[in-house]
Every structure is written in C-alpha cells, then in structure tokens.
Amino acid sequence: MDNTPALFFDAVGLAGVVFYITAYGALQGGFLRGNGYVYTTMNLIAAVLVLVSLTNNFNLSSALIQIMWIAISVFGLARYFILHHSTRLTPEEAAFARSKLPDIAKPLVRTFFLAGRWSNLPPGTVIATEGEELSALVYLLLGEAEVRHRGKNVGQLKSDMFVGELTCFDGGRATATVALTSPARVFRIASKDLVKLGQRTPELRAAIEQAIRRDTGLKLVAANTKLSSPTSWVEA
C-alpha cells in the first residue's frame, strides 16, 4: 500500500507546527511584534498548513480551531493594513519615526505624538538642570544645545537628538544641564504620560528606550572626546 499521500499530509502538518512554534518563540524572544504583519502572517500560514493536513485525517475540533485562527489572522492583517494606510504623519513626525522608531507602525508613532506637544523655543532655554528631576523627555528636531556638567561644558547636542536619559521614565535626576544655544523646534512628552504610554504599549517603550540608549552612547563618546582633547585641558 502506497503511504505517499499520508506522508505528504503529515509533512504539511508538521510544517504548520514549525510555523506556529517559530512565530511564538520569536515573539517571546522579542524578534517579532505581536501586532505586526510577520507574526500574524506566520500564524495564518501555520493554520492553513495544519488545516490542509487534516483533510487526510479529519478532526472536527482541530479543523474548527484552524478555521477560526485563519479568520482572526485575516481580520488582523486587514486591520493592520487599514490602520497603516489611514494614519498620516506630519513631516516632522515622519522624520522622527525614520530616525528613532523605524520599526514601529505608524499608528503607534501617532499615539506617541498625541501624548506630547511640539513647540518652538528661544536660545537660552534650559531644558534640563543637573541634579533636578527629569520631568519630561525632549526631542530636539532642529537646533543646538550646550551640555554642562559641574559647570564645565562637556558637549553639544545637535538636531535629531533626545534631551534626557532613561531616568525620564522613573523621575530620576538629570546628570547634566542642557541649555539651547540656538532657536529650536522640540517635542516634549511629560514623564508621567510617557510612563502611561509605555504601560499600554510595551513595544513602543522598548523602542524609545533603545533610541535613547543610542543617543546616550553618542553623547558619551562626544563628551569623552572633548574632555580628553588637549584644548580641554588648556581651558580647564
């Protein structure tokens, strides 16, 4: 008796299991987003493969589960598509998203901006004061700022950088004073609103934290370079 058809359907079913396990494992490992296209598509493929395998050895309960999984996945993909293409970001928001949150869907980026506000600030505005609580996260879209630690100029912030540190999430104190040296266009989101947003959307919080770490790394490199340069010793 030829077992080729049975082996084929078993292989299809096993492939579906692989898709299910891979998708869930990648989600738990942080490699995929639960509300993204890839995760949902992988679940859709898995359900289709398992359903196909059931045509050889039918089980009503398993078939109903796969059919519902397929329906939910199709609904989710349609919803993502509509939300993504109906969400419009301003040029400023789009520039921020490309630079700081390239992997975050536009609806989530929009949610971030709705929680804060844009403003134009004049030179001399102090955005953070050393030793004082960081009450907000500030993004410097355009402009420049001076960074001072213990009264010494240790660096300069330029366009497309965060003003603040990860402590803005927990109300920690600023390690330096930051004051604008030119007119600036900034976005500000209060720490309490940032925390609430992070609680509702952990994925967005993780992405923002990662972006802040990147900026902080660049600031530290610039500060160390400045402090170790011969001119800094002369000035000191």
C-alpha positions as CSV (number, residue, x, y, z in Angstrom):
1,M,0.0,0.0,0.0
2,D,1.3,3.4,-1.0
3,N,1.8,5.7,2.0
4,T,2.9,8.7,0.0
5,P,-0.3,10.7,0.4
6,A,-0.3,10.2,4.2
7,L,3.4,11.1,4.5
8,F,2.7,14.2,2.4
9,F,-0.1,15.4,4.6
10,D,1.9,14.6,7.7
11,A,4.8,16.7,6.4
12,V,2.4,19.6,5.7
13,G,1.0,19.4,9.2
14,L,4.5,19.3,10.7
15,A,5.4,22.4,8.7
16,G,2.4,24.2,10.2
17,V,3.6,23.2,13.6
18,V,7.0,24.6,12.8
19,F,5.4,27.9,11.8
20,Y,3.4,28.1,15.0
21,I,6.3,27.4,17.2
22,T,8.7,29.7,15.4
23,A,6.3,32.6,15.4
24,Y,5.6,32.2,19.1
25,G,9.2,31.7,20.0
26,A,10.2,34.8,18.0
27,L,7.5,36.8,19.8
28,Q,8.7,35.7,23.2
29,G,12.3,36.4,22.3
30,G,11.5,39.9,21.1
31,F,12.3,39.3,17.5
32,L,8.7,39.8,16.3
33,R,6.0,42.2,17.3
34,G,2.6,40.7,18.3
35,N,0.8,43.4,16.3
36,G,2.9,43.2,13.2
37,Y,2.4,41.7,9.8
38,V,5.1,39.0,10.1
39,Y,3.8,37.4,13.3
40,T,0.2,37.3,12.0
41,T,1.2,36.1,8.6
42,M,3.2,33.2,10.1
43,N,0.2,32.2,12.2
44,L,-2.0,32.3,9.1
45,I,0.3,30.1,7.2
46,A,0.6,27.7,10.1
47,A,-3.2,27.4,10.4
48,V,-3.6,26.8,6.7
49,L,-1.0,24.1,6.6
50,V,-2.5,22.3,9.6
51,L,-6.0,22.6,8.1
52,V,-4.7,21.1,4.9
53,S,-3.1,18.2,6.8
54,L,-6.5,17.5,8.5
55,T,-8.1,16.7,5.1
56,N,-6.3,13.3,5.2
57,N,-7.2,12.5,8.8
58,F,-10.1,14.8,9.7
59,N,-10.8,16.0,13.2
60,L,-13.7,18.4,13.7
61,S,-12.3,20.2,16.7
62,S,-8.9,20.7,15.3
63,A,-10.4,21.9,12.0
64,L,-12.6,24.5,13.7
65,I,-9.6,25.8,15.6
66,Q,-7.6,26.3,12.4
67,I,-10.6,27.9,10.6
68,M,-11.1,30.4,13.4
69,W,-7.3,31.0,13.5
70,I,-7.3,31.8,9.8
71,A,-10.4,34.1,10.1
72,I,-8.8,36.0,13.0
73,S,-5.5,36.3,11.2
74,V,-7.1,37.6,8.0
75,F,-9.1,40.1,10.1
76,G,-5.9,41.2,11.9
77,L,-3.9,41.7,8.6
78,A,-6.8,43.7,7.1
79,R,-6.9,45.8,10.3
80,Y,-3.2,46.5,10.2
81,F,-3.3,47.4,6.5
82,I,-6.2,49.9,7.0
83,L,-4.7,51.5,10.1
84,H,-1.2,51.8,8.5
85,H,-2.5,53.4,5.3
86,S,-5.1,55.6,7.0
87,T,-2.6,57.0,9.5
88,R,-0.9,60.2,8.4
89,L,2.2,61.6,10.0
90,T,3.3,65.2,9.6
91,P,6.7,65.8,8.0
92,E,8.2,66.4,11.5
93,E,6.7,63.2,12.9
94,A,7.8,61.2,9.8
95,A,11.4,62.4,10.2
96,F,11.4,61.4,13.9
97,A,9.9,58.0,13.0
98,R,12.5,57.3,10.4
99,S,15.4,58.2,12.7
100,K,14.2,56.9,16.1
101,L,11.4,54.4,15.6
102,P,12.0,52.9,12.2
103,D,10.4,49.5,13.1
104,I,7.3,50.9,14.8
105,A,4.0,51.0,13.0
106,K,2.6,54.4,12.1
107,P,-0.4,54.1,14.4
108,L,1.8,53.6,17.4
109,V,4.1,56.5,16.4
110,R,0.9,58.7,16.1
111,T,0.0,57.6,19.6
112,F,3.3,58.8,20.9
113,F,2.9,62.2,19.4
114,L,-0.6,62.6,20.7
115,A,0.7,62.2,24.2
116,G,3.1,65.3,23.9
117,R,3.4,68.6,22.0
118,W,5.7,70.4,19.6
119,S,7.0,73.9,20.4
120,N,9.5,76.5,19.3
121,L,12.0,77.6,22.0
122,P,14.4,80.5,22.0
123,P,18.2,80.4,22.7
124,G,19.0,80.2,26.4
125,T,16.1,78.0,27.3
126,V,17.2,75.4,29.9
127,I,15.7,72.1,29.1
128,A,17.3,70.0,31.9
129,T,19.0,71.1,35.1
130,E,21.8,69.0,36.7
131,G,20.6,67.4,39.9
132,E,16.9,68.1,39.3
133,E,14.3,65.6,38.4
134,L,13.7,64.9,34.7
135,S,10.0,65.6,34.3
136,A,9.9,65.0,30.6
137,L,11.6,63.5,27.5
138,V,12.5,66.2,24.9
139,Y,13.4,65.5,21.3
140,L,15.5,68.2,19.6
141,L,14.3,68.2,16.0
142,L,16.1,71.3,14.9
143,G,18.6,73.4,16.8
144,E,21.6,73.1,19.1
145,A,22.2,72.9,22.9
146,E,25.1,73.1,25.3
147,V,25.6,70.3,27.8
148,R,27.3,71.3,31.1
149,H,28.4,69.0,34.0
150,R,29.6,70.6,37.2
151,G,29.8,73.9,35.4
152,K,32.1,72.6,32.7
153,N,31.0,72.3,29.0
154,V,31.2,68.7,28.2
155,G,29.4,68.5,24.9
156,Q,26.9,69.8,22.4
157,L,23.6,68.5,21.2
158,K,22.5,68.9,17.6
159,S,19.4,68.3,15.6
160,D,17.7,64.9,15.8
161,M,18.7,64.0,19.3
162,F,17.0,63.4,22.6
163,V,17.4,65.7,25.5
164,G,17.2,63.5,28.6
165,E,18.1,60.0,29.8
166,L,16.3,56.7,30.6
167,T,15.7,58.1,34.0
168,C,12.9,60.2,32.5
169,F,10.8,57.1,32.8
170,D,11.2,56.9,36.6
171,G,11.6,60.5,37.6
172,G,15.4,60.3,38.2
173,R,17.7,63.3,38.3
174,A,19.5,64.8,35.4
175,T,23.3,64.3,35.3
176,A,23.9,67.5,33.3
177,T,22.4,70.8,32.5
178,V,21.2,71.3,28.9
179,A,20.5,74.8,27.5
180,L,19.7,75.8,24.0
181,T,22.3,77.8,22.1
182,S,20.1,78.5,19.1
183,P,16.4,78.7,18.2
184,A,15.0,75.2,18.4
185,R,12.0,73.1,17.4
186,V,11.3,70.5,20.0
187,F,8.9,67.8,21.0
188,R,8.2,67.3,24.7
189,I,6.3,64.5,26.4
190,A,5.9,64.5,30.2
191,S,7.4,61.6,32.1
192,K,4.0,60.6,33.6
193,D,2.5,60.5,30.2
194,L,5.5,58.6,28.8
195,V,5.1,56.0,31.6
196,K,1.4,55.6,31.0
197,L,2.1,55.1,27.3
198,G,4.8,52.6,28.0
199,Q,2.4,50.6,30.2
200,R,-0.2,50.4,27.4
201,T,2.3,49.7,24.7
202,P,5.5,47.9,26.0
203,E,6.7,47.6,22.4
204,L,6.8,51.3,22.0
205,R,8.5,51.9,25.3
206,A,11.2,49.3,24.4
207,A,11.8,51.1,21.1
208,I,12.0,54.5,22.7
209,E,14.4,53.2,25.4
210,Q,16.6,51.7,22.6
211,A,16.6,55.0,20.8
212,I,17.6,56.9,24.0
213,R,20.5,54.5,24.6
214,R,21.8,55.1,21.1
215,D,21.7,58.8,21.6
216,T,23.3,58.5,25.1
217,G,26.1,56.5,23.6
218,L,26.8,59.1,21.0
219,K,26.7,61.8,23.7
220,L,29.2,59.9,25.9
221,V,31.6,59.4,23.0
222,A,31.5,63.1,22.2
223,A,31.9,64.1,25.8
224,N,34.9,61.8,26.3
225,T,36.5,63.0,23.2
226,K,36.1,66.6,24.3
227,L,37.4,66.0,27.8
228,S,40.4,64.1,26.6
229,S,41.4,66.7,23.9
230,P,44.4,68.9,24.6
231,T,42.3,72.1,24.3
232,S,40.0,70.9,27.1
233,W,43.0,70.7,29.4
234,V,44.1,74.1,28.5
235,E,40.7,75.6,29.0
236,A,40.3,73.8,32.4
